[in-house]
């Protein structure tokens, strides 16, 4: 599957994924268990993985960097304006992709 940006809404157990082309329509959406995330991302092979900065975002960012995937971490305050409807995990993941696709977006570097 050819995915430019994969947005991940991080949670304790079940994580929501949203994949899309740059500025294009959604191509992929799924819920995965935390234990399955690395294998799923490896299989999808996106060009960019985008996440909100949360407690585990830097750890996941380092793991995805090892796979050769570009990482974009975004502060939650920059993502919230892109949530279009009710706040839920799927809408949050889509908003992360939307925020990252903006040319003037500011990113947080991955620690470590």
Secondary structure as UniProt FT lines:
FT   STRAND          5..9
FT   STRAND          14..20
FT   TURN            22..23
FT   STRAND          26..33
FT   HELIX           34..36
FT   HELIX           37..44
FT   STRAND          48..52
FT   TURN            55..56
FT   HELIX           57..66
FT   TURN            67..68
FT   STRAND          70..74
FT   HELIX           76..79
FT   HELIX           80..82
FT   HELIX           89..100
FT   TURN            103..104
//
